[in-house]
Amino acid sequence: MNTTQEQMDYRRQVTAPERLFRWSPFSTVTMVAQIKGRVTEGMLVDAVAKVQQRHPLLRVRMEEDPEGVPIFTSEGVAGIPVSVVPRDSGRDWVAAHLEASRRPFEFSSRPAIRLILVQSPEESELIILCHHIICDGLSLAYLARDLLQHLGDPERPVASLPASAPIDLENLPASISTNGIARFFINRMNRQWQADPVEFDEADYLAANQAYWDAYDHRILPIKLCEEATTDLVQICRANGVTVNSALSAAFLAGQTLVQGELPRVGNIGIAASLRDRLPKPAGEGMGFYAGVVTTDYRYRAKLGFWENARRFHRQVKPLFTDERLLGDFASWLHLDPGIMDALNFKRLGQLVAPADSRHSKLAGYARRDDLVSRILKRSRSESLDRKAMGTAMTNLTRMPFPRTYGPLELDRLIMQPGGAFPLVMVNMVLGVVTCSGKLSLVVEHAEQAVDSATVAEIAETAMCLVQNNCS
């Protein structure tokens, strides 16, 4: 190993875009690797230690400097939690994931990630749960591959990566800036916040986490395509002049419209995109938050037929994937007082904290207070947990060109749950798609309080029927 102590040490400020997720109970990204072959707890612990040497953000915790600014530091970091549960069926990982998602991260003592091996002698699911503040979906796809490499070859040397540059003012494309008028209003907002700021800490996060998970039930519906069905889907989309991403987005929009009718915001869809190669300092395969989103409104017209709708949707959304649309918000966030970013989730979630909780007075009182943050949320129509931010949020990592075999092990497929910046109850459904080992996997995530499981199952069945040309 060529890793020096200087390379292992790490310390930097948490950026304003990263602080959008700070203290968030629901911003967890998950990657599940379905593995054929024998994986033991000892093998996994050893592999985790090696990928920690490869990825700097897997060696950090968060603390505040003397000025109260949160920083990532590699000093005094506890280990990454690794646990093993027995596997009796291919659905056991779903229950293990749900239970683990409810547990708060220990930001001040260890990296914001945990791993669970749902284990049987012949086949296992390796669940990687990581907080969005240090990752995105691609981060965990690369991490899953790195873990497989060390699981399959325990003698493999560690190839350490340099720390990826975060998205900050020095790492934005030259075309992205904030004009004078916008800066004027941002500076005014900063002064308003700084005149009466509110500081939040880990105890507030623990209270909000407990309150959130007491109030809402997340559910996931996994959909798996075999290799033949995946190939057929790609060919059908190509023949109709659309991408798989556009076809699936349009199909679930159609499913919601056909099953639920024309509900408010159902046609509003957010589609994530990687920012890694759009930055002056590309992130490569490093850990970190490098995802943006474009949003559009599309009204599904059943009389046109599905594929005509898919083509129209594709033509509407394709031009949106520009640097300006994907990175413009980042420029504004980087000029905004980061304390405002910290406060956004507490403004939404504070009302949920139980009166018996020691933080109730502070957090419920803050949620009721009419201030700058409440006005920001009202302007973006996202101030209430009862109000939909969008109908569908889609993240598609597309095809990950990873090997299938790693020594005696085989990567059967990857499955992704993408997490997000909004409480899940504010979105009808979140879709996570990834293709690996020739097989497409799709996860439909929803909050039971927003859309019940039976309705989501009907929507998903309708959507997949449309996109696979299987409707009678």
N, C-alpha and C positions, 0 to 999 in steps of 0.2 A: 504494500500500500504506500502511495506517495503523498498521503494526506499529512500536512504539517499542522502544528497547533495554531499557527496564524490563520490557515485556511479554515480550521474548525471554529475559531472564534467568530462571533457574529453580533452586530449591534447596529440598529438603525431605528429611526422613528417610524411608527405606524402612519401610513399616509391617510389623507382625507378620504379617498375612495375606499380604502380598506376599513376605515372607521364607519362607513355605512353599515357594515356588518357587526361592528363591535357590540358586544352584549346582546346579540340577537339569539333567541332560543330556537329559531326555526331555520336558520341559514346553514344547514348541514348538507354537504354533498356526499353522495355514497357511490362507490364503485364495488360491484360484486364480481369476483372472478370464479367461475365454475371450473373446477379442476378435476381431471380424472387422474387417479393415482394416489399414493399414500403420502399425506402431509401430516407431520407431527407437530406438537407444540414447540418442541425443541428446535426443529427445523425453522419454524416461523420466527421464533425469538431471534435466532441467529440471522435470518434474512432481514428482519427489521433493523437490527443493529447495523447491518451493512448499508441499507438504503438511507439510514440516518447520516452516514458518512458521505453519501452521494449528494443529499439534498439539504442545504443549509437551513431551510425553514422547518425541517423536521427535528432541529436541534434547539428550538427557541421556545421561550415562554414570554409572557408580557409583563412588564412592570412600568411604573411611572418614574420619570426622572425628577430631579428636585423642583422643576417648574410645573410638574403635573402632566407632562406630555407622555403619552404611552409609547413605549419602545419595545422592539423585539430584542431579546438578549439571550445569548447562549450560556450565560453564567448561572450556575446552580439549578440546572434543569433536571427535573425528574424524568423517569422513563416513559415510553409510550405504552399505554395499557394494551395487553394482548390477552385474550381469553379464548377458551375452547368450550363449545357445547356439542352434545351428540347430535348426529343427523339421522333421522328416521325416514324422512321423505324429502323430496325436492322443494317443498314449501316451507320447511323449517326455518330457512334463512329469513323469510318475511317476518315471522314473529320475533326472531332475534333482532332484526333491524329495527322494528318498531320499539321494542323495549330499550335498545341502546340509544335511539334517537331522542328519547325523553330525558336522558341523563345529561346534566350540564357538563360542560368542559371545564377543566381546571386551568384557566388561562394563566394564572399567576405562578403556577408551579411546573407545568409540563406542556409539551406541544399539544395543539388543539386537534388531536387525531386519536382514534382508537381502532383496534382491529379485532375481529371476531372470526374464529375458524369454526364453521359448522361442519363437523368432521364425521366421516365414516371411512372404513378401510379402503374402499375403492373410489370414492368420489366425495368431494368437499366443496363448500362455498366459502371463499375468503371475502369477508365483508370489511371494506375500508370506509370508515366514517370520518370525515374531516370537515372542520369549520371553514366556511367560505372566506374567512379573513386571511387564510394562508393557502387557498387552493381554488381551482376551478375544475371543470370536468376533465379537461385534457391533462391537468396535473395528475389526477388520480388514475387515468388510463396509463400514462407513462409509469406511474408508481407501481401499478399492478404488474406491468411487464417487468419492471426492475425486480420486484419481489419474486416473480416466477423464475427469472434468470438465476437468482441466488438460491432459491429452493431447489431448482433442478441441478445446479452445479455449486455445491457448498464451497468449493475451492476457487471459485471465480474471483479474481481481484476486483476491488471496488474502483470504479471510475468516477471520482468525485467531480461534481459540477461546480463552476463558480457561481456565486450568488447572482441570481437574475435581478436586473434592475427593476424596481417597482415602477408603476405608472405615476410619475410626478411631473412637475413643470419642465424638468430637464429631459424627460423621456416622452414627449409628445411630438407628433409630426409637425414640421414647420408651418403647415397649413392650418393648424388648430390653435386658435387663440381666443381670448375674450375681449370683445370690443369695449370702447370707452364707456358707452352707455350702460352695458351690462356690468362693468366694473364699478360704476357709480352706485348702482343698486345693490351690488354685492357688498360693497364697503358700508353702505347704509345699514344693511342687514347685520353685518358684523358688529357695527357700533351698537345696534339695538340689543343684540345678544350679549355683548360684553358689558352692557350697562346693568344687566341682571342675570348672570349666567347661573346654570344649575350643573353641578358636577355629579356624576354617577360612578358607582364602583361595583366591585364584584358581588357584594352582598345584594345590591339592587338587581343585578343580573340573575342571581339565584332566585330571588323573589319573583321576578318576571318570568323566569323559566318555569317555576312551579305553577304559577298562575296560568300561563299559556297552555301547558299540557294538561292541567286540570279542566280547562275550558274546551279544548279542541282535540278531536280524534283524527289523526292522519291515517290514511289508508293508501295502499299501493296495489295496483293490478298489473302483474307482469304479463307481457305478451311476447311469445318467442316464435320466431320463424325458423324453420329448418333451412338448410342450404338451398334446396330446390326452390322453396317458396321465396327466399331472399333474392335469388337470381331472377325468378319470374317477376317479382316486384320491380326490380331495377329495369328489366326489359319493358314492362308495361309503362313505367314512367317515361322511359326514353322514347318509346313509340308515340307517346302523347305530348312530347316536347316539354316535360317538366322534370324537376329534380325530385328525388325521393322526399327531401325535406319539404318542398312545396306541396307535394301530393298528400303526405301525412298531415301537414298543417290544415290543408283544405278539407281532408276527410274528417278530422275531428271537429272542425268548425261545422261541417255538414251534419255530423252526427248529433251535435248539440242542438242545431236548428231543427232537424227532423224529429228528434226525440222530445225536446223541451219547448220548441217554438221560438218565436222572436223575443227573447228575453233581453233586458238592458245589458249592454256591453258584451253580449255573446260574440259579436263579430270583431271585437278588439283582440288582437293577437300580438304577442311579443315573441320575437325569434332571436335567439342568442347567436353570437358569432365570436370567434376567437380574434383577439387583438394582438396575439403574439408576434405576428410577422408585419404588423402595421406600425410598430414602434421603432424609433431610431436605434434603440438597443433591444433587439429581438430577444424574447424570453426563452426561445428554444424549447427544451424539454424540462425546464425547471419548474419547481413548485411556485405557486403564487396566483393571485387574482388577476386574470388577463381576459376577461369576457365583457363584451358589450351587448346591447340589445337594440333592435329596431322594432317599432310598433306600427301597426297599420289597422285600419278598419275595413272589413270586407263583409258585404251582405250576401249570404249564400242564396242563390236563385234556383230552387229545385227544378223548375221547368226547363232549365238549360241543360240538365244532366250533369253528372259529377265531373267528367273530364273537361268539359268546357269551363266549368267553374274553376277547376284546378289550373287550367291554362290562364284564365283571367287573373286568378290570385297570383300565380307565378309572375306574370307580366307586371303586376302592381307592386310586388314586394322586391323583385330583383334589383331595381335601381336604387333601393334604399340603403344598400350595404356600402356606404361610403365612409371615409374617415370622419367627415364632418358629423354625420349622424351617429356613428358609433362612439366617437371620442369627444364630441362637443360637450356633453355633460361633465366629462372628467375635468375639462378645463375650468368649468364653473366651480365644481366641487373643490378643486385645488386652490381656489382663491377664497373659498368660504371658511369661516372659523370652524375647525373640525369638531368643536363642542356641539355645534348644531347637528352634525351627523350622528354623534353619540345619542342625542336626545330624541331622534325621530321615533325609534321603536318604543321608548318609554312613554312618549306622548300617546301612542296607540294602545299600548298594553297596560299602562298604569291602572286603568279602571278595573282590570281583572284581578288585581292583587287583593287577597282576602283580608277582611278587617282584622283577623287574628294575627296576621303577619306583621312583624316589627317594622317592615318598610311600607306598610299600607298608607300611613299618613303622608309620607313623602311622595310616593309614586302615584297614588290616586289623586292627591292634591295637585301634582304636576300635570296629570292628564286633564284635569278640569280647567287648568289655568289658561286664559286666553293670552297667548304671547306670539312671538315671531314664529316659533315652530308650528303652532297650530294654524297660523295663517299660511305658512308654506304648504302644509298638508292639504288645507282647504283649496288652495289654488290648483293643486295637482289632483284634486278630487280623490284623495286617498286618506282622509282624516279619520274615517270610521271603519271599524271592523265589519260593519254591516253593509259596506259599500264596495262593489266590485271594482277592482283596478283593471282587470281584463278577463276575457273569457278563457283564453288558453295561453300558456307560456311554453314555448317549444325550445328544447336544446337538442341538437343532433350533432354528435361528434363525427358523423359519417363513418367511413371505413378506416379502422386502425390496422395498419399493415404489420401486425405482430406475428412472430412465429407461432405455430400451434404446439410444437413440442419443446420441452425444456428438460433435457435429460430423460428421466423416466416419467415425467409428468406431461399432461396434455391440457392446454387451455381450451376448454370446450366452448366458452362464450364469455363475453363481458356484459354486465347489466348495470345501468346507471340511473340513479335518482339525483336530479341536478340541484335541488335546493333552490333558494331564491332570496330576494331582498324584501319581499312582501310576506306578511302572514298568509299562510296558505288559504285561509278562509276567504281572503279577498280575491282569489282566482278560482274559477270553476275547476280547472285541472291543469296540472303541470306535466308535460311530456318529456321524457328522457329517452333518447335513441342512440344506440351505438351498434356498429357492425364490426364483428371480429370473428376470426376463424370461419369466415364465410357465412355467418349467421347474424341476422338482425334481431336485436332485443329492444323492446319498448316497455317502458314503465309509465303507467298512468297514475299520478298521485293526486289525491284530493282530500279535502277535509269533509268529514261526514256531515258536519253542521252546515256546509255550503251546498253539497250535492250528495245524496245518499248513494251507497254502494250499488244498489240495484239499478239506479238510473245510470251511473257511470258504466256499469257492465253493458247496459243496453246501448249507450253511446259508443263504446269501444267496439262492440260487435257490429254496429251499423257502419262505423268508420272503416274497419278492416274489410268488411264486405264490399264497400264501395271501392276501396283502393286496390283490392285484389280481384276486381271484376267477378265477384262470386254472388252478387245479388240476383235473386230470381225475378 
